[in-house]
Amino acid sequence: MDEGHVDNVPTVLVLPTEPRPVRLMNTIWADRHGVHEALTTPADLAQWLTATGLTHAEPVVTATDLHTAITLRDALRRLAALKTRDTRPTARSPIRDVGAAVHVVNETAAAGPCRDTLDVLGDQLRLRPTAPTADPTVALATVAAEAITLLTAPDAVLNACHAPGCVLYFAKDHPRREWCSTACGNRARAARHYRRHRPTSDSPTEAP
């Protein structure tokens, strides 16, 4: 993923402007070497929670917290595939049952209260997101609650990136946006160009 995880670029920087539920989905990422898991240790999750503004500083994360995060991530990817009609084989979630995925999201969201508040800036009202917490359980509950809003949005704002080799999702912030990143757009266009201009087996060859 050229604009996400390249060589020494931290995985927490994969599409950092996406909503937090999408960023959690994208802790599964791919490059030319294959599909990779970003959350392999509790420390990985602690770094991700901090980078996404869910915790004050790197919290104490247990193996149970890591399991909860990965299960939530896999459930969100299954529901994202349902919402976007995503059939990419390499992006497939290990959770295949939609009902089970819904249960995981609801159960995780129920573990902590949604603490979004109303704020005012000048004469404009705005939403102040849930304040950072020291509790990974509450942080993941926040992601699950945000995911419920994202997955049930009446407009199709969630998309799967169908560039060659990509397994990421993104929130479509422009009607003409097709790819998760410029790099994926360039790869997709290059692949289309190659398919249009590659020689076929029926093409005549010049005599030596």
Phi, psi and omega per residue, in radians:
M1 nan 1.763 -2.911
D2 -1.152 -0.483 -3.139
E3 -1.870 0.265 3.138
G4 -2.154 -1.388 -3.086
H5 -2.047 1.822 3.110
V6 -2.256 2.130 3.123
D7 0.883 -1.847 -3.044
N8 -1.710 0.170 3.110
V9 -1.291 2.184 -3.109
P10 -1.058 2.499 -3.137
T11 -1.086 -0.461 3.140
V12 -1.121 -0.228 3.141
L13 -1.638 0.088 3.081
V14 -1.141 2.022 3.134
L15 0.753 1.092 -2.999
P16 -1.173 -0.245 -3.136
T17 -1.572 -0.053 3.130
E18 -1.280 2.760 3.047
P19 -1.017 2.669 -3.062
R20 -1.020 -0.675 3.082
P21 -1.054 -0.646 3.112
V22 -1.217 -0.657 3.098
R23 -1.110 -0.625 3.076
L24 -1.190 -0.750 3.068
M25 -0.954 -0.659 -3.041
N26 -1.491 0.240 2.939
T27 -1.356 -0.048 2.792
I28 -1.741 2.141 -3.076
W29 -2.457 2.947 -3.074
A30 -2.436 2.622 2.953
D31 -2.424 -2.886 -3.066
R32 -1.174 -0.223 3.134
H33 -1.614 -0.149 3.121
G34 2.289 -2.868 -3.101
V35 -1.671 2.426 -3.032
H36 -2.241 2.656 3.083
E37 -1.797 2.132 -3.127
A38 -1.491 -0.490 -3.074
L39 -1.731 1.445 -3.102
T40 -1.786 -0.334 -3.125
T41 -2.420 2.796 3.035
P42 -0.964 -0.594 3.125
A43 -1.114 -0.619 3.092
D44 -1.077 -0.771 3.136
L45 -1.152 -0.720 3.115
A46 -1.017 -0.752 3.129
Q47 -1.131 -0.707 -3.120
W48 -1.168 -0.752 3.139
L49 -1.069 -0.689 3.129
T50 -1.229 -0.762 -3.097
A51 -1.133 -0.487 -3.122
T52 -1.626 0.091 3.068
G53 1.356 0.295 -3.107
L54 -1.503 -0.401 3.132
T55 -2.267 2.736 -3.132
H56 -1.115 -0.927 3.122
A57 -2.453 3.099 -3.097
E58 -1.025 2.003 -3.056
P59 -1.413 2.975 3.022
V60 -1.394 1.937 -3.082
V61 -1.930 2.289 -3.132
T62 -1.718 2.980 3.060
A63 -1.080 -0.580 3.091
T64 -1.134 -0.729 3.085
D65 -1.059 -0.736 3.141
L66 -1.099 -0.752 3.106
H67 -1.081 -0.727 3.117
T68 -1.072 -0.769 -3.114
A69 -1.125 -0.777 -3.125
I70 -1.163 -0.700 3.118
T71 -1.131 -0.735 3.077
L72 -1.101 -0.783 3.125
R73 -1.002 -0.816 -3.130
D74 -1.147 -0.638 3.092
A75 -1.145 -0.743 3.126
L76 -1.126 -0.676 3.113
R77 -1.162 -0.614 3.092
R78 -1.151 -0.745 -3.131
L79 -1.261 -0.571 3.057
A80 -1.132 -0.685 3.098
A81 -1.104 -0.679 3.096
L82 -1.119 -0.820 -3.065
K83 -1.176 -0.639 -3.075
T84 -1.701 -0.003 -3.075
R85 0.978 0.767 -3.078
D86 -1.415 2.143 3.126
T87 -2.011 0.255 -3.128
R88 -1.098 2.057 -3.102
P89 -1.032 -0.713 -3.081
T90 -1.279 -0.273 -3.140
A91 -1.645 0.017 -3.014
R92 -1.126 2.351 3.112
S93 -1.391 2.557 3.042
P94 -1.178 -0.319 3.034
I95 -1.539 1.920 -3.057
R96 -1.660 -0.476 -3.062
D97 -1.470 2.164 -3.111
V98 -1.125 -0.729 3.131
G99 -1.045 -0.699 3.103
A100 -1.142 -0.680 3.124
A101 -1.129 -0.760 3.100
V102 -1.050 -0.738 3.139
H103 -1.069 -0.736 -3.137
V104 -1.070 -0.802 -3.114
V105 -1.113 -0.826 -3.130
N106 -1.113 -0.715 -3.121
E107 -1.150 -0.712 3.130
T108 -1.181 -0.734 3.134
A109 -1.098 -0.580 -3.098
A110 -1.257 -0.207 -3.077
A111 -1.324 -0.185 3.140
G112 -2.696 2.606 -3.117
P113 -1.266 2.570 2.982
C114 -1.376 2.076 -3.028
R115 -1.999 0.498 3.031
D116 -1.086 2.512 -3.121
T117 -2.303 2.845 3.100
L118 -1.558 2.421 3.140
D119 -2.305 2.834 3.112
V120 -2.289 2.344 3.100
L121 -2.218 1.865 -3.011
G122 1.160 -2.074 3.080
D123 -1.918 0.306 -3.118
Q124 -1.884 2.271 3.034
L125 -1.516 2.477 3.132
R126 -2.587 2.835 3.109
L127 -1.535 2.251 3.019
R128 -1.710 2.007 -3.076
P129 -1.066 2.828 3.112
T130 -0.849 2.285 -3.117
A131 -1.150 2.598 3.089
P132 -0.992 2.660 -3.082
T133 -2.320 2.899 3.054
A134 -1.693 -0.046 -3.023
D135 -1.827 1.975 3.120
P136 -1.016 -0.559 3.136
T137 -1.108 -0.778 3.105
V138 -1.158 -0.693 3.136
A139 -1.069 -0.797 3.140
L140 -1.213 -0.554 3.048
A141 -1.092 -0.645 3.097
T142 -1.104 -0.773 3.111
V143 -1.066 -0.749 -3.141
A144 -1.097 -0.746 3.125
A145 -1.122 -0.719 3.090
E146 -1.128 -0.615 3.128
A147 -1.153 -0.652 3.114
I148 -1.045 -0.757 3.101
T149 -1.110 -0.776 -3.103
L150 -1.139 -0.781 -3.048
L151 -1.279 -0.359 -3.127
T152 -1.838 0.166 3.119
A153 -1.052 2.351 -3.101
P154 -1.120 -0.526 3.089
D155 -1.569 2.552 -3.106
A156 -1.361 1.339 -3.072
V157 -1.517 -0.300 -3.106
L158 -1.692 2.289 -3.123
N159 -2.309 2.674 2.969
A160 -1.686 2.449 3.113
C161 -1.527 2.074 -3.091
H162 -1.781 0.394 3.013
A163 -1.158 2.668 -3.111
P164 -0.937 2.166 3.058
G165 1.423 -0.098 -3.077
C166 -1.480 2.546 3.099
V167 -2.192 0.225 -3.024
L168 -1.550 2.826 2.996
Y169 -1.990 2.812 3.086
F170 -2.659 2.730 3.066
A171 -1.582 2.103 -3.063
K172 -1.290 1.872 -3.087
D173 -1.755 0.074 3.094
H174 -2.613 2.412 -3.078
P175 -0.975 -0.506 -3.076
R176 -1.674 0.017 -3.113
R177 -1.281 2.200 -3.119
E178 -1.993 -0.378 -2.980
W179 -2.185 2.819 -3.129
C180 -1.276 -0.412 -3.069
S181 -2.709 2.905 3.080
T182 -1.087 -0.689 -3.131
A183 -1.054 -0.761 3.130
C184 -1.167 -0.648 3.080
G185 -1.063 -0.744 3.114
N186 -1.119 -0.722 3.112
R187 -1.102 -0.743 -3.121
A188 -1.126 -0.749 3.119
R189 -1.145 -0.686 3.107
A190 -1.114 -0.696 3.131
A191 -1.150 -0.713 3.093
R192 -1.094 -0.754 3.132
H193 -1.073 -0.745 -3.129
Y194 -1.111 -0.761 -3.131
R195 -1.095 -0.624 -3.114
R196 -1.281 -0.527 -2.992
H197 -1.978 -0.007 -3.128
R198 -1.213 2.563 3.109
P199 -1.209 2.557 3.102
T200 -1.819 2.874 -3.130
S201 -1.138 -0.345 -3.126
D202 -1.564 -0.091 -3.100
S203 -1.206 2.388 3.139
P204 -1.196 2.557 3.090
T205 -1.960 2.621 -3.134
E206 -1.368 2.513 3.097
A207 -1.266 2.501 3.137
P208 -1.143 nan nan
